[in-house]
Amino acid sequence: MDETSNQMDIFDVMYNCRAMRRLKPDAVPEDILIQLIEAANKAATASNTQPCRWIITRDSEVKQKLADINRNAIKRFYPAPDPSAPQSAFEWQMEHMQNIPALIIACIKTGPEKPAGSFIDGVTTGGSIWPAIQNLLLAARASGLGACPTTLPLADRAAAKAALGIPEGVEPICLIPVGYPMGKFGPVTRLPVAKILHWDRW
């Protein structure tokens, strides 16, 4: 961290970019939200096609609809939490998603030439949106904001697209709740490089 410039070194940002699910309801200034999208927009895309599109929703009705989809998906795909255990950050987000100040939805243009749903099968399409999502997450961390991507609020794709007014030829890929964190940032815990790196061959 360069204290004189108040700018974080890129490695500091990456090494301390924890998933932050517990977020304050305090509004995030619009210029900062736009800055996140500007950072995302700098990511490389296949053949520089730039198919990424973004929705920032702050509307309470839309957020509630997405929170309901998220809750239904969690209840369907995950076991019920132990009522005697402390509430996890995952559960907290389920209960409070509608109160998070900004939900950013990363979308990608598939174009009319691609059949509906083909984006799921195309790894190359995902290769154009996920680098942009990571740029956004790093920019959020550098700005002191918490964020964590999730696909569960899009599990009912028809309902999510209707709530967001997404047209044909565009698919939502993930949702990123953004806000000021309740907890503290800290170093991420990951496997040591020696356990995940292979030279020349597996």
C-alpha positions as a Markdown table, in Angstrom:
| # | Residue | x | y | z |
|---|---|---|---|---|
| 1 | Met | 0.0 | 0.0 | 0.0 |
| 2 | Asp | 1.4 | 3.4 | -1.0 |
| 3 | Glu | 0.3 | 5.6 | 1.9 |
| 4 | Thr | 1.3 | 8.8 | 0.2 |
| 5 | Ser | -0.9 | 8.3 | -2.8 |
| 6 | Asn | -3.6 | 6.3 | -1.0 |
| 7 | Gln | -3.4 | 3.8 | -3.9 |
| 8 | Met | -3.2 | 0.0 | -3.4 |
| 9 | Asp | -0.6 | -2.0 | -5.2 |
| 10 | Ile | -2.2 | -4.4 | -7.7 |
| 11 | Phe | -0.8 | -7.4 | -5.8 |
| 12 | Asp | -2.1 | -6.0 | -2.5 |
| 13 | Val | -5.5 | -5.8 | -4.1 |
| 14 | Met | -5.4 | -9.4 | -5.4 |
| 15 | Tyr | -4.0 | -10.9 | -2.2 |
| 16 | Asn | -6.6 | -9.2 | -0.1 |
| 17 | Cys | -9.7 | -9.5 | -2.3 |
| 18 | Arg | -11.9 | -11.6 | -0.1 |
| 19 | Ala | -15.5 | -12.5 | -0.9 |
| 20 | Met | -17.6 | -10.0 | 1.1 |
| 21 | Arg | -21.2 | -11.0 | 1.4 |
| 22 | Arg | -22.3 | -8.9 | 4.4 |
| 23 | Leu | -22.7 | -5.4 | 3.1 |
| 24 | Lys | -24.1 | -2.3 | 4.6 |
| 25 | Pro | -27.3 | -0.7 | 3.1 |
| 26 | Asp | -25.5 | 2.6 | 2.6 |
| 27 | Ala | -25.7 | 3.9 | -0.9 |
| 28 | Val | -22.6 | 3.7 | -3.1 |
| 29 | Pro | -22.0 | 6.9 | -5.1 |
| 30 | Glu | -23.0 | 6.6 | -8.7 |
| 31 | Asp | -19.6 | 7.8 | -10.0 |
| 32 | Ile | -17.9 | 4.9 | -8.1 |
| 33 | Leu | -20.3 | 2.4 | -9.6 |
| 34 | Ile | -19.6 | 3.8 | -13.1 |
| 35 | Gln | -15.9 | 3.5 | -12.4 |
| 36 | Leu | -16.3 | -0.2 | -11.6 |
| 37 | Ile | -17.9 | -0.7 | -15.0 |
| 38 | Glu | -15.2 | 1.3 | -16.7 |
| 39 | Ala | -12.6 | -1.0 | -15.1 |
| 40 | Ala | -14.6 | -4.1 | -16.2 |
| 41 | Asn | -14.8 | -2.7 | -19.8 |
| 42 | Lys | -11.0 | -2.6 | -20.1 |
| 43 | Ala | -10.8 | -6.4 | -20.0 |
| 44 | Ala | -9.9 | -8.3 | -23.1 |
| 45 | Thr | -12.6 | -10.1 | -25.1 |
| 46 | Ala | -12.4 | -12.7 | -27.9 |
| 47 | Ser | -11.3 | -11.0 | -31.1 |
| 48 | Asn | -12.1 | -7.7 | -29.4 |
| 49 | Thr | -15.8 | -8.2 | -30.0 |
| 50 | Gln | -16.6 | -6.5 | -26.7 |
| 51 | Pro | -19.9 | -8.4 | -26.1 |
| 52 | Cys | -20.1 | -7.5 | -22.3 |
| 53 | Arg | -23.1 | -5.5 | -21.1 |
| 54 | Trp | -23.9 | -4.5 | -17.6 |
| 55 | Ile | -27.0 | -3.6 | -15.5 |
| 56 | Ile | -26.7 | -1.8 | -12.1 |
| 57 | Thr | -30.0 | -2.1 | -10.3 |
| 58 | Arg | -30.8 | 0.0 | -7.2 |
| 59 | Asp | -34.5 | -0.3 | -7.7 |
| 60 | Ser | -36.1 | -1.9 | -4.6 |
| 61 | Glu | -38.7 | -3.9 | -6.5 |
| 62 | Val | -36.2 | -5.4 | -8.9 |
| 63 | Lys | -33.8 | -6.2 | -6.1 |
| 64 | Gln | -36.6 | -7.9 | -4.2 |
| 65 | Lys | -37.5 | -10.1 | -7.2 |
| 66 | Leu | -33.8 | -11.2 | -7.6 |
| 67 | Ala | -33.6 | -11.8 | -3.8 |
| 68 | Asp | -36.6 | -14.1 | -4.1 |
| 69 | Ile | -35.1 | -16.0 | -6.9 |
| 70 | Asn | -31.9 | -16.4 | -5.0 |
| 71 | Arg | -33.7 | -17.6 | -1.8 |
| 72 | Asn | -35.7 | -20.1 | -3.8 |
| 73 | Ala | -32.6 | -21.5 | -5.5 |
| 74 | Ile | -30.8 | -21.8 | -2.2 |
| 75 | Lys | -33.7 | -23.7 | -0.6 |
| 76 | Arg | -33.8 | -26.0 | -3.6 |
| 77 | Phe | -30.2 | -26.8 | -4.1 |
| 78 | Tyr | -28.7 | -26.5 | -0.6 |
| 79 | Pro | -29.5 | -28.3 | 2.7 |
| 80 | Ala | -31.3 | -26.3 | 5.4 |
| 81 | Pro | -28.9 | -24.6 | 7.8 |
| 82 | Asp | -28.4 | -25.9 | 11.3 |
| 83 | Pro | -30.5 | -23.5 | 13.4 |
| 84 | Ser | -28.2 | -23.9 | 16.3 |
| 85 | Ala | -25.1 | -22.8 | 14.3 |
| 86 | Pro | -24.1 | -19.2 | 13.8 |
| 87 | Gln | -25.5 | -17.6 | 10.7 |
| 88 | Ser | -23.0 | -17.9 | 7.8 |
| 89 | Ala | -22.2 | -15.0 | 5.4 |
| 90 | Phe | -24.0 | -17.1 | 2.7 |
| 91 | Glu | -27.2 | -17.2 | 4.8 |
| 92 | Trp | -26.9 | -13.5 | 5.7 |
| 93 | Gln | -26.7 | -12.6 | 2.0 |
| 94 | Met | -29.8 | -14.7 | 1.3 |
| 95 | Glu | -31.8 | -12.8 | 3.9 |
| 96 | His | -30.5 | -9.3 | 3.0 |
| 97 | Met | -29.9 | -9.3 | -0.7 |
| 98 | Gln | -32.8 | -6.9 | -1.3 |
| 99 | Asn | -31.2 | -4.4 | 1.1 |
| 100 | Ile | -27.8 | -4.3 | -0.6 |
| 101 | Pro | -27.4 | -0.9 | -2.3 |
| 102 | Ala | -26.3 | -2.1 | -5.8 |
| 103 | Leu | -26.7 | -5.4 | -7.6 |
| 104 | Ile | -24.5 | -5.5 | -10.7 |
| 105 | Ile | -25.5 | -8.0 | -13.4 |
| 106 | Ala | -22.9 | -9.1 | -15.9 |
| 107 | Cys | -24.4 | -9.9 | -19.2 |
| 108 | Ile | -23.1 | -10.9 | -22.6 |
| 109 | Lys | -24.5 | -10.4 | -26.1 |
| 110 | Thr | -24.9 | -13.7 | -27.8 |
| 111 | Gly | -26.4 | -12.4 | -31.1 |
| 112 | Pro | -29.3 | -13.8 | -33.1 |
| 113 | Glu | -27.1 | -16.2 | -34.9 |
| 114 | Lys | -26.6 | -18.3 | -31.7 |
| 115 | Pro | -29.4 | -20.5 | -30.5 |
| 116 | Ala | -30.9 | -19.8 | -27.1 |
| 117 | Gly | -28.8 | -21.3 | -24.3 |
| 118 | Ser | -25.7 | -21.8 | -26.4 |
| 119 | Phe | -23.8 | -19.5 | -24.1 |
| 120 | Ile | -23.8 | -22.2 | -21.5 |
| 121 | Asp | -22.0 | -24.6 | -23.8 |
| 122 | Gly | -19.5 | -22.1 | -25.2 |
| 123 | Val | -16.4 | -21.8 | -23.0 |
| 124 | Thr | -15.1 | -19.1 | -25.4 |
| 125 | Thr | -18.1 | -16.9 | -24.6 |
| 126 | Gly | -17.5 | -17.1 | -20.9 |
| 127 | Gly | -13.8 | -16.2 | -21.6 |
| 128 | Ser | -15.0 | -12.8 | -22.7 |
| 129 | Ile | -17.1 | -12.0 | -19.6 |
| 130 | Trp | -15.2 | -13.5 | -16.6 |
| 131 | Pro | -12.0 | -11.4 | -17.1 |
| 132 | Ala | -14.3 | -8.3 | -17.0 |
| 133 | Ile | -16.0 | -9.6 | -13.8 |
| 134 | Gln | -12.6 | -10.1 | -12.2 |
| 135 | Asn | -11.6 | -6.5 | -13.2 |
| 136 | Leu | -14.7 | -5.3 | -11.5 |
| 137 | Leu | -14.0 | -7.2 | -8.3 |
| 138 | Leu | -10.5 | -5.9 | -8.1 |
| 139 | Ala | -11.7 | -2.3 | -8.8 |
| 140 | Ala | -14.3 | -2.7 | -6.0 |
| 141 | Arg | -11.6 | -3.9 | -3.6 |
| 142 | Ala | -9.3 | -1.0 | -4.5 |
| 143 | Ser | -12.3 | 1.3 | -3.8 |
| 144 | Gly | -13.0 | -0.1 | -0.4 |
| 145 | Leu | -16.1 | -1.9 | -1.5 |
| 146 | Gly | -17.2 | -5.5 | -0.8 |
| 147 | Ala | -18.4 | -7.8 | -3.6 |
| 148 | Cys | -18.9 | -11.4 | -4.4 |
| 149 | Pro | -20.2 | -12.9 | -7.7 |
| 150 | Thr | -23.1 | -15.4 | -7.5 |
| 151 | Thr | -25.2 | -17.1 | -10.1 |
| 152 | Leu | -28.0 | -18.2 | -7.8 |
| 153 | Pro | -30.2 | -15.1 | -8.3 |
| 154 | Leu | -30.3 | -16.0 | -12.0 |
| 155 | Ala | -31.2 | -19.6 | -11.4 |
| 156 | Asp | -34.8 | -19.0 | -12.7 |
| 157 | Arg | -33.5 | -17.4 | -15.9 |
| 158 | Ala | -36.9 | -16.5 | -17.4 |
| 159 | Ala | -37.9 | -14.7 | -14.2 |
| 160 | Ala | -34.6 | -13.0 | -13.8 |
| 161 | Lys | -34.6 | -11.8 | -17.4 |
| 162 | Ala | -38.1 | -10.5 | -17.1 |
| 163 | Ala | -37.3 | -8.7 | -13.8 |
| 164 | Leu | -34.3 | -7.0 | -15.4 |
| 165 | Gly | -36.0 | -6.3 | -18.8 |
| 166 | Ile | -33.2 | -8.2 | -20.6 |
| 167 | Pro | -33.9 | -8.6 | -24.4 |
| 168 | Glu | -33.4 | -11.5 | -26.7 |
| 169 | Gly | -29.8 | -12.0 | -27.7 |
| 170 | Val | -28.5 | -11.0 | -24.3 |
| 171 | Glu | -27.8 | -13.5 | -21.4 |
| 172 | Pro | -27.1 | -12.6 | -17.8 |
| 173 | Ile | -24.0 | -14.5 | -16.5 |
| 174 | Cys | -23.7 | -13.6 | -12.9 |
| 175 | Leu | -24.8 | -11.1 | -10.3 |
| 176 | Ile | -22.4 | -9.1 | -8.1 |
| 177 | Pro | -23.8 | -7.5 | -5.0 |
| 178 | Val | -21.7 | -4.4 | -4.2 |
| 179 | Gly | -21.6 | -2.2 | -1.1 |
| 180 | Tyr | -19.5 | -1.1 | 1.9 |
| 181 | Pro | -18.5 | -4.2 | 3.9 |
| 182 | Met | -19.6 | -4.8 | 7.4 |
| 183 | Gly | -16.5 | -6.9 | 8.1 |
| 184 | Lys | -12.8 | -6.2 | 7.5 |
| 185 | Phe | -10.7 | -7.0 | 4.5 |
| 186 | Gly | -7.8 | -9.4 | 5.0 |
| 187 | Pro | -5.6 | -11.8 | 3.2 |
| 188 | Val | -7.2 | -14.6 | 1.3 |
| 189 | Thr | -6.5 | -18.2 | 2.3 |
| 190 | Arg | -5.4 | -20.4 | -0.7 |
| 191 | Leu | -3.5 | -23.5 | -1.4 |
| 192 | Pro | 0.3 | -23.0 | -1.7 |
| 193 | Val | 1.6 | -22.6 | -5.3 |
| 194 | Ala | 3.7 | -25.7 | -4.8 |
| 195 | Lys | 0.5 | -27.8 | -4.6 |
| 196 | Ile | -1.2 | -26.4 | -7.7 |
| 197 | Leu | 1.7 | -25.7 | -10.2 |
| 198 | His | 3.1 | -28.2 | -12.6 |
| 199 | Trp | 6.1 | -27.4 | -14.9 |
| 200 | Asp | 6.1 | -28.7 | -18.5 |
| 201 | Arg | 3.8 | -31.7 | -17.8 |
| 202 | Trp | 1.3 | -32.8 | -15.1 |
